[in-house]
Amino acid sequence: MKLRTIVAVTLSGAFVAASAAVTGRIDKSNHRCWEEGETPAVTVNIANSDGVSAEAAVVLSLSTDTWQPAGEYSRKAVVASRDSASVTFEMPALAPGFYRVKVTVDGAELPQFNIGYNPTAIVSPADRQPDFSEFWQQALGELAAVAPEYKLTRDPYRSSADKNVYMVEMKSLPDTVGGEPVVIRGFYSEPVAPGCYPVLITYQGYDGNGTSQIYYGNPDDKKGWIEFYLSTRGQLLDNRDGKNHYGDWLAWNFGDKEKYYYRAAFMDVVRAIDFVCSREKADTTNVYAQGQSQGGAFTVAAAALGGGRIKAIAPAVTFLGDFPDYFRIVHWPANVAMRCRDEKGLSDEEMYRFLSYFDVKNLASWVKCPVLAAFALQDPVCPPHTNFASYNLFDTSDKNYIIMPYNGHWVTPDWYGRFMDFFYSVMERE
């Protein structure tokens, strides 16, 4: 029998397709990433609240994260009066990767979601240019020639009896060769008591519309640690009161690798390491880094370009990864890049060649320290495929990952404790 259907979502968060007689539900337990050797499967639960039995057509359509069809499965579900049944679709032949799942019950579509399979077998080869290493060594040399001139101003309102909190200013790479050094800022917190303390650098995410929260390190948190929250040029502390002259950082000097925003921003990341390692109370053998989104990309850059001074990293929902695939999966930042490409008269080949210098997957083989990474399976901004592109190329066997199956572009609150436990475990290995 043919049933009229509509779509609804329950307050509990379960997904429901409703009809006069039949409801279809996909439990969130289906939102997951299977490992090699496991069989991916999605179960649809069908309930019939009518006084007569009903038959429902259940269809599962699968596509890759780049929107290519990857299979369609269909079943008939016969459900007795006021009873329920379930339909399970097994997908034993999936290639490594991430997939979009669409389920319909009698033509009514349930909210789509993503699944994954065997992500550590995803192959996204590095596309470094021949002068990639020389390019970054030159940038590092230019940074080394800039005297940092660290300036610390104690913040009495944020400090406590146990920790002093300082606003830090320092000089970093000029925006253009021969220009004036750029002043960057951050919040630094340090225990008052004498001693030598491990260091956590937090690299912050994309500042968006200039209203992102600026973190300063709660002096009541992470006792026995030094913390530094960096604001890269034009963002956060450097994006208030008219300080940002870059506009859209992704677009600033797009196409010119010597003047591009992220060439200098990656050097800001390194300057943050220079700063913490200059502090008398810093245990420079125990410097750790973490960040989310753009901060995740900066975290990878810190380990890759920081001269081996970072002991371990915890990047999450990492930005700036695997641009050729990235732009086939999601709208932003592809739309910005495509607009810049057209404005500059670049071909796709020229655009991707330019972007390859700032693709964290091309820095990944320079990351040799322990890594704990976090990925969000439903992330529409930095999809997990682009995260694994760099993760799979990290040059260390000491790496592990956490997939947050229900998350969009955010981490679960327990992530903060998990990466700190990881850093403690690295510290305890000595």
Residue pairs with C-beta under 8 A, 6 or more apart in sequence:
1 54
1 55
2 106
3 19
3 20
3 21
3 22
3 54
3 56
3 106
4 19
4 20
5 17
5 18
5 19
5 22
5 105
5 106
5 107
5 108
6 17
6 18
6 19
6 108
7 16
7 17
7 18
7 108
7 109
7 110
7 111
8 16
8 17
8 18
9 15
9 16
9 111
10 16
13 28
14 25
14 26
14 27
14 28
15 25
15 26
15 110
15 111
15 113
16 23
16 24
16 25
16 110
17 23
17 24
17 25
17 103
17 104
17 105
17 106
17 108
17 109
17 110
18 108
19 56
19 105
19 106
19 108
20 50
21 48
21 49
21 50
21 52
21 54
22 46
22 47
22 48
22 49
22 50
22 54
22 56
22 79
22 105
22 106
23 46
23 47
23 49
24 44
24 45
24 46
24 47
24 56
24 58
24 103
24 105
24 108
24 110
25 44
25 45
25 46
25 47
26 42
26 43
26 44
26 45
26 103
26 110
26 113
27 43
27 45
28 405
28 406
30 41
30 42
30 43
30 101
30 113
30 115
31 113
31 114
31 115
31 377
31 378
31 405
31 406
32 115
32 116
32 377
32 403
32 405
33 98
33 115
33 116
33 117
33 119
33 377
33 384
33 403
33 405
34 40
34 115
34 116
34 117
34 118
35 118
36 96
36 118
36 120
36 121
38 117
39 90
39 91
39 92
40 90
40 91
40 92
40 94
40 115
40 117
41 88
41 89
41 90
41 91
42 60
42 88
42 89
42 91
42 101
42 103
42 115
43 86
43 87
43 88
43 89
44 58
44 60
44 77
44 86
44 87
44 88
44 89
44 103
44 105
45 84
45 85
45 86
46 56
46 58
46 77
46 79
46 84
46 85
46 86
46 87
46 105
47 79
47 83
47 84
48 54
48 79
48 80
48 81
48 82
48 83
48 84
49 82
50 81
50 82
51 81
51 82
52 81
53 78
53 79
53 80
53 81
54 78
54 79
55 76
55 77
55 78
55 79
56 76
56 77
56 79
56 105
56 106
57 74
57 75
57 76
57 77
57 104
57 105
57 106
57 107
58 74
58 75
58 76
58 77
58 87
58 103
58 104
58 105
59 72
59 73
59 74
59 103
59 104
60 72
60 73
60 74
60 89
60 101
60 102
60 103
61 69
61 71
61 72
61 101
61 102
61 103
61 104
62 69
62 70
62 71
62 72
62 73
62 91
62 99
62 100
62 101
62 102
63 69
63 70
63 99
63 100
63 102
64 70
64 97
64 98
64 99
64 100
65 97
65 98
65 99
65 100
65 114
65 329
65 383
65 385
66 325
66 328
66 329
67 100
67 328
67 329
70 94
70 99
71 91
73 89
73 91
75 87
75 89
77 85
77 86
77 87
78 85
79 85
94 117
94 118
95 117
96 117
96 118
96 119
96 120
96 121
96 122
96 123
97 116
97 117
97 118
97 119
97 122
97 385
98 114
98 115
98 116
98 117
98 119
98 377
98 383
98 384
98 385
99 114
99 115
99 116
99 117
100 112
100 113
100 114
101 112
101 113
101 114
101 115
102 109
102 110
102 112
103 109
103 110
104 110
113 378
114 377
114 378
114 383
114 384
115 377
116 377
116 384
116 403
119 375
119 384
119 388
119 392
119 401
119 403
120 388
120 391
120 392
122 385
122 388
122 389
122 392
123 392
124 322
124 325
124 361
124 385
124 388
124 389
124 392
124 393
126 361
126 362
126 364
126 365
126 393
127 324
127 352
127 356
127 359
127 362
128 356
128 362
129 135
129 353
129 356
129 357
132 356
132 357
132 362
135 257
135 357
136 266
136 305
139 173
139 263
139 266
139 267
140 267
140 270
140 305
142 173
142 174
142 177
142 267
143 172
143 173
143 267
143 270
143 271
146 171
146 172
146 173
146 174
146 181
147 171
147 181
148 170
148 171
148 172
148 271
148 274
148 275
148 278
149 170
149 171
150 168
150 169
150 170
150 275
150 278
151 168
151 169
151 170
152 166
152 167
152 168
152 188
153 166
153 167
153 168
153 169
154 164
154 165
154 166
155 165
155 166
155 167
155 187
155 216
158 165
158 187
158 189
158 216
158 219
159 165
159 219
160 219
160 220
161 192
162 191
162 192
162 193
162 219
162 220
162 223
163 189
163 190
163 191
163 192
163 217
163 219
164 189
164 190
164 192
164 219
165 187
165 188
165 189
165 216
165 217
165 219
166 187
166 188
166 189
166 190
167 185
167 186
167 187
167 188
167 237
168 185
168 186
168 187
168 188
168 228
168 275
169 183
169 184
169 185
170 183
170 184
170 185
170 271
170 275
171 181
171 182
171 183
171 184
172 181
172 182
172 183
172 184
172 233
172 264
172 267
172 268
172 271
173 181
173 182
173 263
173 264
173 267
173 268
173 271
174 180
174 181
174 182
174 264
175 182
175 233
175 259
175 264
176 258
176 259
177 258
182 233
182 264
182 268
183 238
184 230
184 231
184 232
184 233
184 238
184 268
184 271
185 231
185 237
185 238
186 228
186 229
186 230
186 231
186 237
186 272
186 275
187 214
187 215
187 216
187 217
187 228
187 229
187 237
188 217
188 226
188 227
188 228
188 229
188 275
188 276
189 216
189 217
189 219
189 226
189 227
189 228
190 197
190 226
190 279
190 281
191 197
191 223
191 224
191 225
191 226
191 281
194 281
195 281
196 281
196 282
196 283
197 224
197 225
197 226
197 281
197 282
197 283
198 224
198 225
198 226
198 283
198 286
198 287
198 288
198 423
198 427
199 225
199 226
199 227
199 228
199 276
199 279
199 282
199 283
199 284
199 286
199 287
199 288
200 222
200 225
200 226
200 227
200 228
200 288
200 289
200 290
200 423
201 227
201 228
201 230
201 272
201 273
201 276
201 287
201 288
201 289
201 290
201 302
201 310
202 215
202 217
202 227
202 228
202 229
202 230
202 289
202 290
202 291
202 295
203 230
203 232
203 269
203 272
203 289
203 290
203 291
203 294
203 295
203 296
203 298
203 299
203 302
204 212
204 214
204 215
204 229
204 230
204 231
204 232
204 235
204 236
204 291
204 294
204 295
204 298
205 212
205 291
205 292
205 293
205 294
205 295
205 319
206 212
206 235
206 249
206 293
206 294
206 319
207 234
207 235
207 236
207 239
210 239
210 240
210 244
212 235
212 236
214 229
214 231
214 236
214 237
215 229
216 229
217 227
217 228
217 229
222 420
226 276
226 279
226 281
226 282
228 272
228 275
228 276
230 268
230 269
230 272
230 298
231 237
231 238
231 239
232 238
232 265
232 268
232 269
232 298
233 246
233 261
233 264
233 265
233 268
234 243
234 244
234 245
234 246
234 249
234 261
235 244
235 249
237 243
238 244
246 252
246 261
248 336
249 261
249 262
249 265
250 261
250 333
250 336
250 337
250 340
251 336
251 339
251 340
252 260
252 261
253 259
253 260
253 261
254 260
254 337
254 340
254 341
254 344
254 354
255 340
255 341
255 344
255 346
255 350
255 351
255 354
256 354
257 263
257 354
257 357
257 358
260 354
260 357
260 358
262 320
262 358
263 357
263 358
265 298
266 298
266 301
266 305
266 358
269 298
269 301
269 302
269 305
269 306
270 301
270 302
270 305
270 306
270 307
272 302
273 287
273 302
273 306
273 307
273 309
273 310
276 282
276 284
276 287
277 284
277 287
277 309
284 309
285 311
286 311
286 427
287 309
287 310
287 311
288 310
288 311
288 312
288 313
288 314
288 423
288 426
289 299
289 302
289 303
289 310
289 313
289 314
290 299
290 313
290 314
290 315
290 316
290 419
291 297
291 298
291 299
291 315
291 316
292 315
292 316
292 317
292 410
292 411
293 316
293 317
293 318
293 319
293 381
293 382
293 409
294 319
294 320
295 315
296 315
296 316
296 317
296 318
296 319
296 382
296 387
297 315
297 318
297 319
297 320
297 321
297 360
299 313
299 314
299 315
299 318
300 313
300 315
300 318
300 360
300 363
300 364
300 367
300 390
301 360
301 363
302 310
302 313
303 310
303 313
303 366
303 367
303 368
303 369
303 371
304 360
304 363
304 364
304 366
304 367
305 363
305 366
308 368
308 369
310 369
311 369
311 370
311 423
311 426
311 427
312 369
312 370
312 371
312 372
312 422
312 423
312 426
313 367
313 369
313 370
313 371
313 372
314 371
314 372
314 373
314 374
314 419
314 422
314 423
315 371
315 373
315 374
316 373
316 374
316 375
316 411
316 415
316 419
317 374
317 375
317 376
317 379
317 381
317 382
317 387
317 407
317 409
317 410
317 411
318 360
318 373
318 382
318 386
318 387
318 390
319 381
319 382
320 358
320 359
320 360
321 359
321 360
321 361
321 382
321 386
321 387
321 389
321 390
322 359
322 361
322 385
322 386
322 389
322 390
323 337
323 352
323 355
323 356
323 359
324 352
325 385
325 386
325 389
326 333
326 334
326 383
326 386
327 334
327 337
327 338
329 383
329 385
329 386
330 380
330 381
330 383
332 381
337 351
337 355
340 346
340 351
341 347
341 348
341 351
346 354
356 362
360 390
361 389
361 390
361 393
363 390
364 389
364 390
364 391
364 392
364 393
364 394
364 395
365 393
365 394
365 395
366 395
367 394
367 395
367 396
368 394
368 395
368 396
369 396
369 398
370 396
370 398
370 399
370 422
370 426
371 391
371 394
371 396
371 398
371 399
371 400
372 399
372 400
372 401
372 402
372 418
372 419
372 422
373 387
373 391
373 399
373 400
373 401
373 402
374 401
374 402
374 403
374 404
374 411
374 415
374 418
374 419
375 384
375 387
375 388
375 391
375 401
375 402
375 403
375 404
376 382
376 384
376 403
376 404
376 407
376 408
376 409
376 410
376 411
377 384
377 403
377 404
377 405
377 406
377 407
378 405
378 406
378 407
378 408
379 407
379 408
379 409
380 408
380 409
381 408
381 409
382 409
384 403
391 399
391 401
402 415
402 418
404 411
404 412
404 415
